[in-house]
């Protein structure tokens, strides 16, 4: 079970040039409830929201993280791809090999995602949102396991994966070689302190397991911006 003294993963946040439009795309693709135009509430066991935040910065590089969506059959995979294309996605080439059976797409703002072929053993016990696949080191997998209190479900050849004890998607890190990180990530986690917990105490705990506080130009806000051992930004929100 997740420790009562660890952070809760509240949301995966996307920087977006048109947040309502991007939220509608993902709501249509995932079948999640859209609230306040820019927040998606999961209709499955995912356990965290999607939030779409305004930015004027255009997307300029491949994201450090992307969704892997699962399929129950080849026809199901084709239906998911067709639905995504109807909603505004497009096919992209990120160097995938011709013999690979997954389909690589980008949402209307260029955020990459994959529709995985049926029979993928690693995601066999996962729902439609099978994984959030990240570029990252073994160290960062260990960090997020400690940060969230989620157990490691894979740790081999410097590749790691964690998963909530309550189910939902796996979060994976592919190990070296790592893509160079340049500038602020377009996707980041929002964490909430544990129930009844204190924001400052949680920031201190996260610092003790490898995070650092960073300045991304946030100014005077009530959340704390931090970075994991690979430099990926995340936010620790105040208790609400």
C-alpha positions as CSV (number, residue, x, y, z in Angstrom):
1,X,0.0,0.0,0.0
2,X,1.1,3.6,-0.6
3,X,2.4,5.1,2.6
4,X,0.2,7.7,4.2
5,X,3.3,9.8,4.4
6,X,4.1,10.0,0.7
7,X,2.9,12.5,-1.9
8,X,-0.3,11.9,-3.9
9,X,0.0,12.2,-7.7
10,X,-2.8,14.6,-8.3
11,X,-2.3,15.4,-12.0
12,X,-0.2,15.1,-15.1
13,X,-0.1,18.6,-16.6
14,X,0.4,19.6,-20.2
15,X,1.6,23.0,-21.3
16,X,-0.7,23.9,-24.2
17,X,-1.1,26.8,-26.6
18,X,-4.8,26.1,-26.7
19,X,-5.7,24.3,-23.5
20,X,-9.5,23.8,-24.1
21,X,-8.9,22.4,-27.6
22,X,-6.2,20.0,-26.3
23,X,-8.4,18.9,-23.4
24,X,-11.2,18.2,-25.8
25,X,-8.9,16.0,-27.9
26,X,-7.8,13.9,-24.9
27,X,-11.3,13.7,-23.4
28,X,-12.6,12.4,-26.8
29,X,-9.7,9.9,-27.1
30,X,-9.8,8.6,-23.5
31,X,-13.5,8.9,-22.8
32,X,-12.8,10.9,-19.6
33,X,-15.0,13.6,-18.1
34,X,-14.0,17.2,-19.0
35,X,-14.6,19.8,-16.3
36,X,-13.8,23.5,-16.4
37,X,-12.7,23.2,-20.0
38,X,-9.2,22.2,-19.1
39,X,-9.3,19.3,-16.6
40,X,-10.0,15.7,-17.3
41,X,-11.2,13.3,-14.6
42,X,-10.4,9.6,-15.1
43,X,-13.2,7.2,-15.8
44,X,-11.0,4.2,-15.0
45,X,-8.4,3.3,-12.4
46,X,-5.8,5.8,-13.7
47,X,-5.9,7.6,-10.4
48,X,-4.7,11.0,-11.6
49,X,-6.2,13.9,-13.6
50,X,-5.0,15.5,-16.8
51,X,-4.7,19.3,-16.7
52,X,-4.0,21.6,-19.5
53,X,-2.2,24.8,-18.7
54,X,-1.7,27.9,-21.0
55,X,1.7,28.7,-22.5
56,X,2.8,30.9,-25.4
57,X,5.8,28.7,-26.0
58,X,5.6,26.4,-29.1
59,X,6.6,22.8,-28.8
60,X,10.1,22.5,-30.1
61,X,11.4,19.0,-29.2
62,X,10.3,15.5,-28.4
63,X,8.6,15.2,-25.0
64,X,10.4,13.4,-22.2
65,X,7.2,11.4,-21.5
66,X,4.3,10.0,-23.6
67,X,1.3,7.8,-23.1
68,X,1.2,4.2,-24.3
69,X,-2.4,3.2,-25.1
70,X,-3.3,-0.5,-25.1
71,X,-5.3,-2.6,-27.6
72,X,-7.3,-5.8,-27.2
73,X,-7.1,-6.8,-30.8
74,X,-5.8,-5.5,-34.1
75,X,-9.2,-4.2,-34.9
76,X,-9.3,-2.4,-31.6
77,X,-5.9,-0.9,-32.3
78,X,-7.2,0.3,-35.7
79,X,-10.3,1.8,-34.1
80,X,-8.2,3.8,-31.6
81,X,-5.9,5.1,-34.3
82,X,-8.9,6.1,-36.5
83,X,-10.6,7.8,-33.6
84,X,-7.4,9.7,-32.7
85,X,-7.0,10.9,-36.4
86,X,-10.6,12.0,-36.5
87,X,-10.1,14.1,-33.3
88,X,-7.0,15.8,-34.8
89,X,-4.0,13.5,-34.3
90,X,-1.5,12.7,-37.0
91,X,1.1,10.0,-37.8
92,X,4.7,10.9,-36.9
93,X,8.1,9.3,-37.3
94,X,10.3,9.4,-34.3
95,X,12.7,6.7,-35.6
96,X,10.5,3.7,-35.0
97,X,11.4,0.6,-37.0
98,X,9.2,-0.7,-39.8
99,X,8.8,-4.1,-38.1
100,X,7.5,-2.5,-34.8
101,X,3.8,-3.0,-34.5
102,X,2.9,0.0,-32.3
103,X,1.5,3.1,-34.0
104,X,3.2,6.5,-33.2
105,X,0.9,9.5,-33.3
106,X,0.9,13.1,-32.1
107,X,-2.0,15.1,-30.7
108,X,-3.0,18.4,-32.2
109,X,-0.1,20.2,-30.5
110,X,2.5,17.6,-31.4
111,X,2.6,15.7,-28.1
112,X,3.6,12.1,-28.9
113,X,1.7,9.0,-27.9
114,X,1.7,5.4,-29.0
115,X,-1.1,2.9,-29.6
116,X,0.4,-0.4,-28.6
117,X,-0.3,-3.6,-30.5
118,X,-2.4,-6.4,-28.8
119,X,-0.6,-9.1,-26.9
120,X,2.0,-6.8,-25.3
121,X,2.9,-8.8,-22.2
122,X,4.3,-5.9,-20.2
123,X,1.0,-4.0,-20.3
124,X,-1.2,-7.1,-20.2
125,X,-2.8,-6.3,-16.8
126,X,-3.2,-2.5,-17.5
127,X,-6.2,-0.6,-18.8
128,X,-6.5,1.5,-21.9
129,X,-3.9,4.0,-20.5
130,X,-1.3,1.3,-20.2
131,X,1.8,3.4,-19.3
132,X,3.3,6.8,-19.1
133,X,6.6,6.0,-20.8
134,X,9.5,8.4,-19.9
135,X,13.0,9.0,-20.9
136,X,14.9,8.7,-17.7
137,X,17.6,7.0,-15.6
138,X,17.4,4.2,-13.2
139,X,18.0,6.7,-10.4
140,X,14.9,8.7,-11.4
141,X,12.8,5.5,-11.3
142,X,14.0,4.9,-7.7
143,X,13.3,8.5,-6.8
144,X,9.7,8.4,-8.0
145,X,9.1,5.1,-6.3
146,X,10.2,6.7,-3.0
147,X,8.3,10.0,-3.8
148,X,5.0,8.4,-4.4
149,X,5.3,5.2,-2.3
150,X,4.7,3.1,-5.5
151,X,6.6,-0.2,-5.7
152,X,9.0,-1.0,-8.5
153,X,7.3,-3.5,-10.9
154,X,10.4,-3.6,-13.2
155,X,14.1,-3.0,-12.6
156,X,16.3,-4.6,-15.2
157,X,19.1,-3.4,-17.4
158,X,18.7,0.2,-15.9
159,X,15.1,0.2,-17.1
160,X,12.6,0.8,-14.3
161,X,8.8,1.0,-13.8
162,X,6.5,1.8,-10.9
163,X,2.8,1.3,-10.5
164,X,0.3,2.4,-7.9
165,X,-0.8,-0.4,-5.5
166,X,-4.4,0.5,-6.6
167,X,-3.7,-0.2,-10.3
168,X,-3.7,2.2,-13.2
169,X,-1.0,2.8,-15.7
170,X,2.7,2.0,-15.1
171,X,5.2,4.8,-15.2
172,X,8.3,3.7,-16.9
173,X,11.9,5.0,-17.5
174,X,13.9,3.6,-20.4
175,X,17.4,4.0,-19.1
176,X,20.4,5.2,-21.1
177,X,21.0,6.6,-23.6
178,X,19.1,9.7,-22.4
179,X,18.0,12.5,-24.6
180,X,19.5,15.8,-23.6
181,X,17.1,18.0,-21.6
182,X,16.9,21.5,-23.0
183,X,14.5,23.9,-21.4
184,X,11.4,23.3,-19.3
185,X,9.4,20.1,-20.0
186,X,6.0,20.4,-21.6
187,X,4.6,17.8,-19.3
188,X,5.0,17.7,-15.5
189,X,3.4,16.2,-12.4
190,X,1.4,18.0,-9.8
191,X,1.8,16.4,-6.3
192,X,-0.3,16.9,-3.3
193,X,1.0,16.5,0.3
194,X,-0.3,13.4,2.1
195,X,-3.7,13.8,3.8
196,X,-3.3,16.0,6.8
197,X,0.3,16.7,5.7
198,X,2.3,19.9,5.4
199,X,3.6,21.3,2.2
200,X,7.0,22.3,3.7
201,X,7.5,18.9,5.3
202,X,6.8,17.2,2.1
203,X,9.2,19.4,0.2
204,X,11.8,18.6,2.8
205,X,11.1,14.8,2.4
206,X,11.3,15.0,-1.4
207,X,14.6,16.9,-1.0
208,X,15.9,14.1,1.2
209,X,15.3,11.5,-1.5
210,X,16.9,13.5,-4.3
211,X,14.8,16.4,-5.5
212,X,15.8,20.0,-5.6
213,X,13.8,23.3,-5.7
214,X,14.0,25.2,-9.0
215,X,13.0,28.5,-10.4
216,X,11.2,28.4,-13.8
217,X,9.9,31.9,-13.5
218,X,6.9,31.0,-11.4
219,X,7.1,34.2,-9.3
220,X,5.1,34.4,-6.1
221,X,2.9,31.3,-6.1
222,X,1.6,29.0,-3.4
223,X,3.1,25.9,-4.9
224,X,6.7,24.8,-4.9
225,X,8.5,23.9,-8.1
226,X,11.0,21.1,-7.8
227,X,13.0,18.9,-10.1
228,X,13.8,15.2,-9.9
229,X,17.3,13.7,-10.2
230,X,17.1,13.9,-14.0
231,X,16.0,17.6,-13.9
232,X,12.3,17.0,-14.7
233,X,10.2,19.7,-13.1
234,X,7.2,18.9,-10.9
235,X,5.1,21.0,-8.5
236,X,4.2,20.4,-4.9
237,X,0.8,22.0,-4.2
238,X,-0.4,23.3,-0.8
239,X,-3.0,21.3,1.1
240,X,-6.5,21.9,-0.2
